[in-house]
């Protein structure tokens, strides 16, 4: 057992019952891993809210967005021979994949980091257009000077890609469109430039050849990305044997860039590890966790919509302390703290 996370005693800090659904005919099924940032002297969560209709006996129903932005509910009998509903998250019907829920992003704030309220004056961020018909998910937030960069997952029948928005006030946004084309996700932009360049982690997927690995890219302007390099691959027999992806923006330390990442096994058990990268050349890996620094052990992490899952894409750094907000069992939001020095000690081993 190598878990060095200090879980908040009041966990989970947020559950589906704590928010209201966006539409009368939907209910909130999951609250998932939020992006995290500081604004107006408060800690904010940009939380992923996943919704679907109340389920009826013998039928699976799920929503999608239409071209006009309205929600359409699709209903399929569970005994339909062309339906594969073996996964709680994704179904296949007549050769097409669909999500069982549709997600949008909701802003919540806190003065103390543990008690969060919804911000009515800041509207939710909803999916728009053809490439977000199945919703938007898992937003990371990076602040560079006075601009916030939002990288999030765009989901549709065309695939899963990375969307980019920017804002200065959280009320007005510039939509930059699809930053990285399918199949790609888990994109986190560094919160400072290196030699005048932007850097970002991302996770393209190649099921036929290759796998679900962490890559790094650079950009002259934060919008156009290139010089992609693979920096971390899956490892057989370890906690990251099937897939891995970056968490939030990496943390600058005197030892290098510290990235918290998630790794999953073939049985879909998600844990967290750490990677240390060179300060001047972040494509160079200096060290990597042999064992997870956090794994699902609490009841709210092992049991839920999709159990045995810890997933983060948001944190606040205060000196040596990382306040990490994370999704638990694809249903709840928890808070845990880490010591940066303790994480670095695990990497020394």
C-alpha positions in Angstrom: 0.0 0.0 0.0 1.6 3.2 -1.2 -1.3 5.6 -0.9 0.0 8.9 0.5 -3.2 11.0 0.0 -4.8 12.7 3.0 -8.5 12.5 2.3 -10.8 15.2 3.7 -12.9 13.7 6.5 -16.1 15.3 5.0 -15.7 13.4 1.7 -17.4 13.2 -0.6 -17.8 17.0 -0.8 -20.3 16.8 -3.6 -22.9 14.2 -4.7 -25.6 14.2 -7.4 -28.2 15.2 -4.8 -26.4 18.5 -4.2 -27.3 20.0 -7.6 -30.5 20.4 -9.7 -30.8 18.9 -13.1 -30.5 21.2 -16.1 -33.9 20.1 -17.5 -37.1 18.8 -15.9 -37.1 15.5 -17.7 -33.5 14.7 -16.7 -31.9 13.6 -13.5 -28.2 14.0 -12.4 -26.6 10.6 -12.4 -23.0 11.6 -11.8 -20.8 14.4 -10.7 -17.3 13.9 -12.1 -13.8 15.2 -11.8 -13.8 19.0 -11.9 -11.4 21.5 -13.4 -10.1 23.8 -10.6 -8.9 27.4 -10.5 -8.8 30.5 -8.4 -10.8 33.6 -9.3 -12.2 36.6 -7.4 -10.4 35.4 -4.2 -12.3 32.1 -4.2 -11.6 28.5 -5.2 -13.8 27.4 -8.1 -14.7 24.0 -9.5 -15.8 23.6 -13.1 -17.6 20.3 -12.5 -18.8 17.8 -15.0 -22.5 17.0 -14.5 -23.8 13.9 -16.2 -27.5 13.5 -16.7 -30.0 11.1 -18.2 -33.8 10.4 -18.0 -35.3 8.3 -15.2 -34.8 4.7 -16.4 -37.9 2.6 -17.0 -38.2 -1.2 -16.7 -37.1 -3.0 -19.8 -35.9 0.1 -21.6 -32.6 2.0 -21.7 -33.0 5.7 -22.5 -30.3 8.4 -23.0 -30.2 12.0 -24.3 -28.3 13.6 -27.2 -28.1 17.2 -28.4 -29.8 18.1 -31.6 -28.3 20.5 -34.2 -30.5 23.3 -32.7 -29.1 22.7 -29.2 -32.2 21.1 -27.7 -32.1 17.7 -26.0 -33.6 14.6 -27.7 -34.2 11.4 -25.7 -33.6 8.0 -27.4 -35.3 4.9 -25.9 -34.3 1.3 -26.8 -35.8 -2.0 -25.5 -33.2 -3.8 -23.5 -34.1 -7.1 -25.3 -33.3 -5.6 -28.7 -30.8 -8.0 -30.3 -28.9 -5.1 -31.9 -28.3 -3.5 -28.5 -25.1 -4.0 -26.5 -25.6 -2.4 -23.0 -22.9 -4.3 -21.2 -21.0 -1.1 -20.2 -22.6 1.3 -17.8 -21.0 4.3 -19.7 -21.2 3.5 -23.4 -23.7 1.4 -25.4 -23.7 0.2 -29.0 -26.9 0.1 -31.0 -27.0 -0.9 -34.7 -23.3 -0.4 -34.9 -23.3 3.1 -33.5 -21.8 4.1 -30.1 -23.8 6.3 -27.6 -23.1 7.6 -24.2 -25.6 6.6 -21.5 -25.4 10.1 -20.1 -24.9 13.6 -21.5 -22.5 15.9 -19.7 -22.1 19.7 -19.3 -20.0 21.9 -17.1 -21.2 23.8 -14.0 -19.4 26.5 -12.0 -19.3 26.2 -8.2 -17.3 28.4 -5.8 -16.0 28.2 -2.2 -14.4 30.5 0.4 -12.9 27.7 2.4 -12.2 25.0 -0.3 -14.7 22.5 1.2 -18.1 24.0 1.1 -19.2 24.8 -2.5 -22.1 26.8 -3.9 -23.4 27.1 -7.4 -22.8 30.5 -9.0 -26.1 31.6 -10.5 -24.5 34.6 -12.2 -22.1 32.3 -14.1 -24.0 30.2 -16.6 -23.3 26.5 -17.2 -21.2 25.6 -20.2 -23.1 23.4 -22.6 -22.2 21.4 -25.6 -22.8 23.1 -29.0 -22.8 21.9 -32.5 -22.2 18.6 -34.3 -18.9 17.7 -32.6 -20.4 18.1 -29.1 -23.7 16.3 -29.7 -23.0 13.8 -26.9 -21.9 16.6 -24.5 -18.6 18.0 -23.1 -16.5 16.4 -20.4 -13.5 16.5 -18.1 -12.4 20.2 -18.4 -8.9 21.2 -17.3 -8.3 24.9 -16.5 -4.9 26.6 -16.9 -4.3 30.3 -16.1 -1.6 32.1 -18.0 -1.3 35.7 -17.0 -4.9 37.1 -17.0 -6.4 34.4 -19.4 -7.9 31.1 -18.5 -7.5 28.3 -21.0 -10.2 25.6 -20.9 -9.3 22.3 -22.5 -12.2 19.7 -22.5 -13.4 16.6 -24.2 -15.9 17.0 -27.1 -18.0 13.9 -27.7 -20.1 13.0 -30.7 -20.7 10.1 -33.1 -17.7 11.5 -35.0 -15.4 10.6 -32.1 -13.8 12.1 -29.1 -11.6 15.2 -29.5 -10.2 18.2 -27.5 -12.0 21.5 -27.5 -10.5 24.8 -26.4 -12.1 27.9 -25.0 -10.5 31.0 -23.3 -12.0 33.5 -20.9 -10.9 36.4 -18.6 -14.1 36.8 -16.6 -15.9 33.5 -16.8 -18.9 35.1 -18.4 -17.6 35.8 -21.9 -15.8 33.0 -23.8 -13.8 32.7 -27.0 -14.5 29.4 -28.7 -11.4 28.2 -30.4 -13.0 25.0 -31.8 -11.4 21.6 -31.9 -7.8 21.9 -30.7 -6.9 18.2 -31.3 -8.9 15.9 -33.5 -10.2 12.4 -32.6 -9.4 10.2 -30.9 -7.9 12.4 -28.2 -8.5 13.6 -24.7 -6.9 14.3 -21.3 -5.4 17.6 -22.5 -3.7 19.9 -19.9 -1.9 23.1 -20.8 1.2 24.2 -18.8 0.5 27.4 -16.8 3.7 29.1 -18.0 5.6 29.2 -21.2 9.0 27.6 -21.7 11.4 29.6 -24.1 8.3 31.5 -25.3 6.3 28.3 -26.2 3.1 26.9 -24.9 3.2 23.2 -23.8 0.4 20.7 -23.3 -0.1 17.1 -22.5 -2.7 15.0 -24.4 -3.7 11.4 -24.9 -4.3 10.2 -28.5 -5.5 6.6 -28.7 -4.6 3.9 -31.2 -6.3 0.6 -30.4 -4.9 -1.2 -33.5 -1.3 -0.2 -33.1 0.1 1.6 -30.0 -2.2 2.4 -27.1 -3.4 5.0 -24.7 -0.3 6.9 -23.9 0.6 10.4 -22.7 2.0 12.7 -25.3 3.3 16.3 -25.1 3.0 19.0 -27.8 4.1 22.6 -28.2 2.6 25.7 -29.7 3.7 29.3 -30.6 0.3 30.8 -29.7 -1.7 28.4 -27.6 -4.0 27.5 -30.5 -1.9 25.6 -33.1 -0.1 22.6 -31.8 2.8 20.4 -33.2 6.1 18.7 -32.4 4.2 15.9 -30.7 6.2 13.4 -28.6 5.2 10.3 -26.6 6.5 10.6 -23.0 4.8 7.8 -21.1 3.4 4.4 -22.1 1.4 1.7 -20.4 3.3 -0.8 -18.3 2.3 -4.5 -18.1 1.5 -5.7 -14.6 1.3 -2.2 -13.1 -1.5 0.1 -12.1 -1.3 1.8 -15.5 -1.2 -1.3 -17.6 -4.2 -0.4 -19.9 -4.3 3.4 -20.2 -3.0 6.6 -18.7 -3.6 10.3 -19.0 -2.5 13.6 -17.6 -4.4 15.3 -14.7 -4.2 19.0 -14.3 -1.4 21.4 -15.4 2.0 20.2 -14.1 3.5 21.8 -11.0 6.9 23.5 -11.2 9.3 22.2 -8.5 13.0 22.6 -8.0 13.4 19.0 -9.2 11.4 19.4 -12.3 7.8 19.6 -13.6 5.6 17.3 -11.4 2.6 15.8 -13.2 -0.2 13.9 -11.4 -1.7 11.4 -13.8 -4.3 8.6 -13.8 -3.5 5.0 -14.8 -6.0 2.2 -15.3 -5.8 -1.6 -15.5 -7.5 -4.0 -17.9 -10.2 -4.3 -15.2 -10.8 -0.5 -15.3 -9.4 0.2 -11.8 -8.2 3.8 -11.8 -5.4 5.0 -9.6 -3.1 8.1 -9.5 0.6 8.2 -10.1 3.3 10.9 -10.6 5.8 11.8 -13.4 8.7 14.2 -13.1 9.8 16.0 -16.2 12.9 18.2 -17.0 12.3 21.9 -16.4 13.8 23.0 -19.7 12.8 20.1 -21.8 9.5 18.7 -20.5 9.5 15.9 -23.1 12.3 14.3 -21.0 11.0 12.1 -18.2 13.2 12.1 -15.1 11.2 9.7 -12.9 7.8 7.9 -12.7 5.8 6.2 -10.0 6.3 2.5 -9.7 3.3 2.3 -7.4 0.2 4.5 -7.2 0.3 7.5 -4.9 -3.5 7.2 -4.5 -5.8 4.3 -5.1 -9.6 3.7 -4.6 -10.0 2.4 -1.0 -12.9 4.5 0.5 -16.5 3.3 0.0 -17.3 6.3 -2.1 -14.3 5.5 -4.4 -15.0 1.8 -4.7 -18.8 1.9 -5.1 -20.8 4.2 -7.3 -21.9 4.6 -10.9 -18.6 3.0 -12.0 -16.6 1.8 -9.0 -12.9 1.5 -8.3 -12.2 4.8 -9.9 -10.1 7.8 -8.8 -9.7 10.5 -11.5 -8.4 14.0 -11.2 -8.0 17.0 -13.5 -7.9 19.8 -11.0 -5.9 21.1 -8.1 -4.8 24.2 -6.1 -1.2 24.5 -5.0 -0.4 26.3 -1.7 3.3 26.1 -0.9 4.2 22.4 -0.4 0.5 21.4 -0.3 -1.6 20.2 -3.2 -5.3 20.5 -2.7 -6.6 17.9 -5.2 -10.2 17.7 -6.2 -11.1 14.4 -7.8 -13.9 12.2 -9.2 -14.7 9.1 -7.2 -16.5 6.1 -8.7 -17.7 8.3 -11.5 -20.4 9.7 -9.2 -18.9 11.8 -6.4 -16.3 14.6 -5.9 -13.7 14.3 -3.2 -10.9 16.3 -1.8 -7.5 15.1 -0.8 -4.2 16.8 0.0 -0.7 15.8 -0.8 2.8 17.0 0.2 4.9 17.8 -2.9 8.0 16.8 -1.0 6.4 13.4 -0.1 5.5 12.7 -3.8 9.0 13.6 -4.9 10.4 11.2 -2.3 8.4 8.3 -3.8 10.0 9.2 -7.1 13.5 9.1 -5.7 12.9 5.4 -4.9 
